[in-house]
Amino acid sequence: MDLPLGKRLRNLPGPILITGHTGFKGTWLTLLLERLGVPVVGFSLEPEPQSLFDRANRRGRIPELFADIRDFGSAEGFLKTYKPSAIFHMAAQPLVLESYQTPRETFETNVMGTVNILDVAFKSNFVEAIVVVTTDKVYRNDNLGKPFIESDPLAGKDPYSASKAGTEAAVAAWQQIGKVSGGPKVVSVRAGNVIGGGDWAEDRLIPDLIRGFESKSLVTLRNPESTRPWQHVLDPLHGYAMALEAVLGGRFIHTINFGPEAKSLSVREVVEICKKSWPIEVIVEFSKDQQMENIEAVSLELNSNFARETLGWESNWSQEAAIKSTMEWWDKVLNKSVESEVACQSDIELMLSHASSLGIS
């Protein structure tokens, strides 16, 4: 298959660094870039137990260092050793509920970890561009159901969202430094709630369901009427790669959203699709904890028109198709009919084939 996506990335003088490469999105992005023929190096914490990184036997497959992004010396030494031409900065504390338990650590990781990468990159003479991955939760959300655009005000309700708004402030500061003094191009990317095979994080909807389905036990969930812009993990990752190629090619992009076209589905709707997609019947109940309902935003919608108009990006999966694909991935992997990495590669081929048929590069 001809692969126009990644052509500019394949021609960079140095590899691409993925921070957080042991995470769910980081592992998928590594596999995607490898399929595109792009050299990759990774900097991350050790993988979590039962992570996709471990399921796919990724340890030692690329040059990597297991270290904390808050450790400036480790980050600086790694970059100087491998001299990446571009960076996908994904390393983060990504969980809302965890951020209530560890707010200081969340801010240190998400804000100062980003500052460390930006500072090292701007002091180098080899980094050309940096894609900083934030979240759709950076927007000031009054639960009105309005799809957020890139220029909407930022503000975080919870420690995680607030820390990511702080990340955006750091990005804006270094973008200004670049205007004044030169340096790598920096773009922040904001995606919806990503789903896909291999996510095993605590307090996330589909991983919680999968754990219950696998053990054939009751699954208790929160906030059934809350809506989120669900999307297959490869859709925003495809967008991230397109954004990096665009800024390397001279396109001026500060920040960009990647989310589904259709109105966000509720937690209850997602659960029903998951139950219908699983081969055995399971029982799911919703908690009545009012405090839990107040912890997270109720409504979340993302407007991705800028990505479509600027990059020609499109979703390859609808929300329902992404949910069904995720359940099929887990069914095959847990039943040991397909290895995790093979299941990922199959989805990557599907995405690349679909994007190619639409003329999306």
ZAMARGU-4260 file (C-alpha; in steps of 0.2 Angstrom, whole numbers, plus 5000, padded with zeros to 4 digits):
<rodrens>
0) 5000/5000/5000 | 5006/5017/4996 | 5008/5027/5012 | 5008/5046/5009 | 5005/5048/5028
5) 5022/5049/5036 | 5032/5053/5020 | 5039/5069/5028 | 5042/5060/5045 | 5052/5046/5036
10) 5063/5059/5029 | 5068/5068/5045 | 5087/5067/5050 | 5083/5060/5067 | 5070/5049/5075
15) 5054/5054/5083 | 5053/5054/5102 | 5037/5048/5110 | 5036/5053/5129 | 5024/5041/5138
20) 5027/5028/5125 | 5022/5014/5137 | 5004/5021/5139 | 4989/5016/5130 | 4990/5030/5117
25) 5009/5029/5117 | 5009/5011/5112 | 4997/5013/5098 | 5006/5028/5092 | 5023/5018/5092
30) 5015/5004/5082 | 5007/5017/5070 | 5024/5026/5067 | 5033/5009/5065 | 5020/5004/5052
35) 5024/5020/5043 | 5042/5017/5043 | 5046/5031/5055 | 5061/5028/5067 | 5055/5030/5085
40) 5063/5032/5102 | 5053/5032/5119 | 5054/5040/5136 | 5042/5035/5149 | 5038/5027/5166
45) 5038/5008/5167 | 5022/5001/5160 | 5007/4998/5171 | 5003/4980/5175 | 4992/4972/5161
50) 4995/4987/5150 | 4995/4986/5131 | 5013/4989/5131 | 5016/4973/5140 | 5002/4963/5131
55) 5011/4967/5115 | 5028/4963/5121 | 5035/4980/5117 | 5049/4981/5130 | 5066/4983/5121
60) 5058/4985/5104 | 5064/5003/5102 | 5078/5013/5110 | 5069/5018/5126 | 5072/5025/5144
65) 5061/5021/5159 | 5062/5037/5169 | 5051/5051/5176 | 5047/5066/5165 | 5049/5077/5180
70) 5067/5072/5180 | 5075/5086/5170 | 5092/5078/5169 | 5086/5061/5162 | 5075/5070/5149
75) 5090/5081/5144 | 5102/5067/5143 | 5090/5056/5133 | 5087/5070/5120 | 5105/5074/5118
80) 5109/5055/5116 | 5096/5052/5102 | 5094/5069/5095 | 5075/5067/5089 | 5070/5078/5075
85) 5052/5079/5082 | 5043/5075/5098 | 5025/5068/5102 | 5024/5073/5121 | 5011/5061/5128
90) 5018/5058/5145 | 5005/5063/5158 | 4995/5059/5173 | 4979/5056/5163 | 4965/5051/5176
95) 4953/5063/5183 | 4949/5053/5199 | 4967/5050/5202 | 4970/5069/5201 | 4959/5071/5216
100) 4970/5060/5226 | 4987/5066/5219 | 4984/5084/5214 | 5002/5090/5217 | 5009/5076/5208
105) 4997/5078/5194 | 5002/5096/5191 | 5020/5092/5193 | 5019/5079/5179 | 5007/5087/5167
110) 5014/5105/5169 | 5032/5104/5174 | 5035/5088/5164 | 5029/5098/5148 | 5040/5113/5153
115) 5055/5101/5155 | 5053/5094/5137 | 5050/5111/5130 | 5065/5118/5138 | 5077/5104/5133
120) 5070/5105/5115 | 5072/5124/5113 | 5090/5123/5119 | 5094/5110/5106 | 5098/5112/5088
125) 5090/5096/5082 | 5072/5097/5087 | 5061/5104/5073 | 5043/5102/5080 | 5034/5097/5096
130) 5016/5090/5097 | 5010/5092/5115 | 4995/5081/5118 | 4982/5089/5130 | 4964/5085/5131
135) 4946/5090/5127 | 4944/5094/5145 | 4954/5110/5145 | 4939/5120/5140 | 4929/5130/5153
140) 4914/5119/5153 | 4897/5125/5159 | 4888/5109/5154 | 4878/5118/5140 | 4882/5105/5127
145) 4891/5118/5116 | 4904/5110/5105 | 4921/5118/5110 | 4932/5126/5096 | 4950/5129/5098
150) 4948/5148/5103 | 4936/5144/5117 | 4941/5149/5135 | 4951/5137/5145 | 4949/5132/5163
155) 4949/5116/5173 | 4936/5111/5185 | 4946/5096/5193 | 4965/5094/5196 | 4968/5084/5180
160) 4959/5097/5169 | 4967/5112/5177 | 4984/5104/5175 | 4981/5102/5157 | 4975/5120/5155
165) 4992/5124/5164 | 5000/5113/5150 | 4991/5124/5137 | 4998/5139/5146 | 5016/5132/5145
170) 5013/5128/5127 | 5008/5146/5123 | 5023/5153/5132 | 5035/5143/5122 | 5026/5147/5106
175) 5029/5165/5111 | 5047/5161/5114 | 5048/5154/5097 | 5041/5170/5089 | 5054/5180/5098
180) 5069/5169/5098 | 5066/5155/5086 | 5065/5137/5090 | 5055/5122/5086 | 5037/5123/5081
185) 5025/5119/5095 | 5007/5113/5092 | 4994/5107/5106 | 4982/5094/5101 | 4966/5090/5110
190) 4956/5074/5107 | 4940/5067/5114 | 4938/5051/5125 | 4949/5038/5116 | 4944/5020/5116
195) 4952/5005/5108 | 4959/4988/5112 | 4972/4987/5126 | 4966/5001/5138 | 4967/4994/5155
200) 4967/5010/5166 | 4957/5011/5182 | 4941/5021/5182 | 4938/5022/5163 | 4922/5016/5156
205) 4927/5002/5144 | 4942/4995/5154 | 4930/4994/5169 | 4917/4985/5158 | 4930/4973/5151
210) 4937/4968/5168 | 4919/4964/5174 | 4915/4955/5157 | 4931/4945/5159 | 4927/4940/5177
215) 4909/4938/5174 | 4905/4949/5189 | 4893/4964/5192 | 4900/4980/5184 | 4896/4996/5194
220) 4898/5012/5184 | 4895/5031/5187 | 4886/5045/5178 | 4875/5036/5166 | 4869/5052/5157
225) 4886/5060/5155 | 4891/5062/5137 | 4908/5061/5130 | 4915/5062/5112 | 4920/5044/5110
230) 4933/5040/5097 | 4944/5026/5091 | 4962/5029/5097 | 4969/5028/5080 | 4958/5043/5074
235) 4966/5056/5084 | 4983/5048/5082 | 4981/5049/5063 | 4977/5067/5066 | 4992/5070/5077
240) 5003/5063/5063 | 4995/5074/5050 | 4997/5089/5062 | 5015/5086/5064 | 5018/5084/5045
245) 5009/5100/5042 | 5019/5111/5054 | 5035/5103/5048 | 5029/5108/5030 | 5027/5126/5036
250) 5009/5126/5041 | 5005/5138/5055 | 4994/5129/5068 | 4994/5134/5087 | 4981/5121/5093
255) 4969/5109/5085 | 4954/5098/5090 | 4951/5080/5085 | 4934/5073/5089 | 4919/5063/5081
260) 4907/5072/5070 | 4891/5065/5078 | 4884/5071/5094 | 4892/5063/5109 | 4885/5047/5116
265) 4880/5045/5134 | 4888/5033/5146 | 4872/5023/5146 | 4872/5022/5127 | 4890/5016/5126
270) 4886/5003/5139 | 4871/4996/5129 | 4882/4995/5113 | 4896/4986/5123 | 4884/4973/5131
275) 4876/4969/5113 | 4894/4967/5106 | 4900/4955/5120 | 4896/4936/5117 | 4889/4933/5134
280) 4876/4942/5145 | 4883/4953/5159 | 4875/4964/5172 | 4879/4982/5174 | 4872/4994/5187
285) 4874/5013/5189 | 4879/5020/5206 | 4869/5034/5214 | 4883/5043/5222 | 4879/5061/5221
290) 4897/5066/5225 | 4904/5056/5210 | 4891/5064/5199 | 4898/5081/5204 | 4916/5077/5201
295) 4916/5077/5182 | 4908/5087/5169 | 4891/5081/5163 | 4892/5086/5145 | 4906/5087/5133
300) 4906/5090/5114 | 4921/5094/5103 | 4921/5104/5086 | 4934/5097/5074 | 4930/5108/5059
305) 4947/5116/5060 | 4955/5099/5058 | 4944/5094/5043 | 4947/5111/5034 | 4965/5113/5038
310) 4972/5095/5037 | 4958/5086/5028 | 4957/5075/5043 | 4941/5063/5045 | 4936/5050/5057
315) 4938/5033/5051 | 4926/5025/5064 | 4909/5032/5070 | 4907/5032/5089 | 4897/5016/5088
320) 4909/5007/5076 | 4924/5012/5088 | 4915/5004/5102 | 4911/4988/5093 | 4929/4987/5086
325) 4935/4989/5104 | 4924/4975/5110 | 4929/4964/5096 | 4948/4967/5099 | 4946/4962/5118
330) 4935/4947/5113 | 4949/4940/5101 | 4963/4944/5113 | 4956/4938/5129 | 4950/4922/5120
335) 4968/4920/5114 | 4963/4919/5096 | 4974/4934/5091 | 4989/4941/5099 | 4988/4959/5105
340) 5000/4967/5093 | 4992/4958/5078 | 4975/4964/5083 | 4982/4982/5084 | 4991/4980/5067
345) 4974/4974/5059 | 4966/4990/5065 | 4980/5001/5059 | 4979/4993/5042 | 4960/4996/5042
350) 4963/5014/5046 | 4977/5017/5033 | 4966/5008/5020 | 4951/5019/5024 | 4961/5035/5024
355) 4970/5031/5008 | 4953/5028/4999 | 4947/5045/5005 | 4963/5053/4999 | 4968/5058/5016
360) 4987/5059/5019
</rodrens>
